[in-house]
Amino acid sequence: MEIEQSNIANLPTKYGKFKIKAYKQNNQEHLAIMSENFESLKEPYVRIHSECLTGDALGSLKCDCGNQLNLALQFINQNGGLVIYHRQEGRNIGLLNKVNAYALQDKGRNTVEANLELGFKDDEREYSIVKYILEDLKVDKLKLITNNPKKIKYIESLGIKITQRIPAITKKNIYNENYLNTKKEYFGHYL
């Protein structure tokens, strides 16, 4: 697997000052967003955030993604750590297909049913870049910010010790209730 890397740069944000590094794997570019004190941390807080343009950038109320990213950046700024921005839009079906899945959800499908109807698996993501980033940044022990048991199992399968799980809980609304219920009932998320 050939991966290109950027240099580390400063990233001042509305959440605070961070360091940022980009990784390119095939046609996807991912980010490591680190607190300024990241290199000195023995057990950093880590959030593996799957890209969601509609939630992260547009403030969509159909999901909890943008709110989870905002909470993670605030938390990492205050407590130190890393957000891996995992650019696999729509559980890695891409933006065009995600919008098609939204149209099916408008007709009553949940996120899993919509993906399956479009010819995809319930979740097309793969995490090899996460392994690469954690190894590159020399993370072998962490406190994981997640509700997703699949991400916990993946990190543990790498031989990385998770010393604590921090929930990433946001508020339900009338638009994301079905989405959150599907995450809980189908994927087993800790909500």
C-alpha positions in Angstrom: 0.0 0.0 0.0 1.6 3.3 -1.2 0.7 6.3 1.0 1.8 9.9 0.4 2.2 12.2 3.4 2.2 15.9 3.9 4.4 17.8 6.3 2.8 18.9 9.6 1.3 22.4 9.6 -0.4 24.6 12.1 -4.2 24.8 12.0 -5.8 27.5 14.1 -9.5 26.9 14.3 -12.6 28.1 16.2 -12.0 25.2 18.6 -8.4 26.1 19.3 -4.9 25.6 17.8 -4.1 22.3 16.2 -1.4 20.6 14.1 -2.5 18.9 10.9 -1.0 16.2 8.6 -2.6 14.8 5.4 -2.3 11.2 4.1 -3.2 10.1 0.6 -4.1 6.5 -0.1 -5.2 5.8 -3.6 -7.8 8.6 -4.4 -8.7 9.3 -0.8 -7.0 11.9 1.4 -7.3 11.7 5.1 -6.3 14.0 8.0 -4.7 13.7 11.4 -5.7 16.7 13.4 -3.6 16.9 16.6 -3.6 19.0 19.7 -0.6 21.1 20.1 0.7 18.9 23.0 0.0 15.6 21.1 3.6 14.5 20.8 4.0 14.6 24.6 1.0 12.4 25.3 1.5 8.8 26.3 -2.3 7.9 26.1 -3.9 10.5 23.7 -7.6 10.8 23.3 -8.4 9.6 19.7 -11.5 10.1 17.6 -11.7 8.2 14.3 -14.3 10.4 12.5 -15.8 9.1 9.3 -16.3 11.9 6.8 -19.9 13.3 6.4 -19.9 16.4 4.2 -23.6 17.0 4.8 -23.3 16.8 8.6 -19.7 18.2 9.0 -19.9 21.1 6.6 -23.6 21.7 5.9 -25.0 21.1 9.4 -27.4 18.4 8.3 -29.8 17.3 11.0 -30.3 13.9 9.4 -27.3 12.5 11.4 -25.2 13.2 14.4 -21.9 13.4 12.5 -21.3 17.1 12.5 -22.2 17.4 16.2 -19.8 14.5 17.0 -17.0 16.1 15.1 -17.6 19.5 16.9 -17.6 17.8 20.3 -14.4 15.8 19.4 -12.5 18.9 18.3 -13.5 20.8 21.4 -12.6 17.8 23.6 -9.3 17.2 21.9 -8.4 20.9 22.2 -9.1 20.8 25.9 -7.7 17.4 26.8 -5.1 16.6 24.1 -5.2 14.0 21.4 -6.0 13.3 17.8 -8.9 13.3 15.4 -8.4 11.1 12.4 -10.6 12.5 9.7 -11.4 9.3 7.8 -12.5 10.4 4.3 -14.8 7.6 3.4 -18.0 9.5 2.7 -21.4 7.8 3.4 -19.8 4.6 4.9 -17.6 4.7 1.8 -20.3 4.7 -0.9 -19.4 8.3 -2.0 -21.3 11.5 -2.0 -23.4 10.9 -5.1 -24.6 7.5 -3.8 -25.1 9.0 -0.3 -27.5 11.6 -1.8 -29.3 8.7 -3.6 -29.5 6.9 -0.2 -30.9 10.1 1.3 -33.7 10.0 -1.4 -34.5 6.4 -0.4 -34.5 7.4 3.2 -37.0 10.1 2.3 -39.3 7.3 1.1 -39.0 5.4 4.5 -35.8 3.3 4.2 -33.3 3.4 7.0 -29.6 3.9 6.2 -28.8 0.2 5.9 -31.9 -0.6 3.7 -30.9 2.3 1.4 -27.3 1.2 1.0 -28.4 -2.4 0.3 -31.0 -1.2 -2.2 -28.3 0.8 -4.0 -26.2 -2.4 -4.3 -23.7 -1.8 -1.5 -23.0 -3.5 1.8 -24.4 -1.9 4.9 -20.9 -0.4 5.6 -18.2 -0.3 2.9 -15.5 1.4 5.0 -12.1 -0.1 5.5 -9.6 1.1 8.0 -6.1 0.3 6.8 -5.2 4.0 6.6 -6.2 4.4 10.3 -3.6 1.7 11.2 -1.0 3.5 9.1 -1.7 6.9 10.7 -1.6 5.5 14.3 1.7 3.7 13.5 3.1 6.9 11.8 2.2 9.0 14.9 3.5 6.3 17.2 0.2 5.7 19.1 0.2 2.3 20.8 -2.1 3.2 23.7 -5.1 5.5 23.6 -8.5 6.6 25.0 -11.0 6.1 22.2 -13.9 8.6 21.6 -16.5 6.4 20.0 -19.9 4.8 20.2 -19.0 2.2 17.5 -18.1 -1.3 18.7 -16.6 -2.1 15.2 -14.0 0.7 15.7 -13.2 -0.6 19.2 -12.6 -4.2 17.8 -10.5 -2.8 14.9 -8.2 -0.8 17.2 -7.8 -3.8 19.5 -7.0 -6.1 16.5 -4.0 -3.8 15.8 -2.6 -4.6 19.3 -3.3 -1.0 20.4 -4.4 -0.8 24.0 -7.6 1.1 24.6 -7.5 2.3 28.2 -10.8 4.1 28.2 -13.9 4.6 25.9 -15.4 8.0 25.9 -19.0 8.2 24.5 -19.7 10.6 21.6 -23.3 11.3 22.4 -25.3 14.1 20.8 -28.9 15.1 20.9 -31.6 13.4 19.0 -34.0 15.4 16.8 -37.0 14.5 14.6 -34.7 14.2 11.6 -32.0 11.9 13.0 -34.1 9.7 15.3 -34.4 6.8 12.7 -30.7 7.2 11.8 -29.7 6.9 15.5 -32.1 4.0 16.1 -30.5 2.1 13.1 -27.0 2.7 14.5 -28.1 1.3 17.9 -30.3 -1.6 16.7 -28.4 -2.7 13.6 -24.8 -1.8 14.3 -24.9 -2.1 18.1 -23.7 1.4 18.8 -23.5 2.4 22.4 -26.2 5.1 22.4 
